């Protein structure tokens, strides 16, 4: 799955975000804001029961869209094709993405 390309047939990331639920779009931008720019890894800790439920629902949608994968508890990896890491880091992040289940 590829994002933000000029290849015919692939959706633009912004149209995907527009189709997300409000909770999912919120989580997406929280992960993008807190990500490590070199590794595309981010940590999100749900502080309350409401946050945990929101995270559960939103993560399922982001995972189904191929945008985010969980690395371990409270640690996530953003798809490098959806949101590019720092220059020169793409191959390393892409390898890590492909290795995750």
Buried (B, 14 or more C-beta within 10 A) or exposed (E): EEBEEEEEEEBEBEEBBEEBEEBBBEBBEBBBEEBBEEBBBBBBEEEEEEEEEBBEEBBEBBEEBBBBBBBEEEEBBBBBBBBBBEEEBBEBBBEBBEEEE
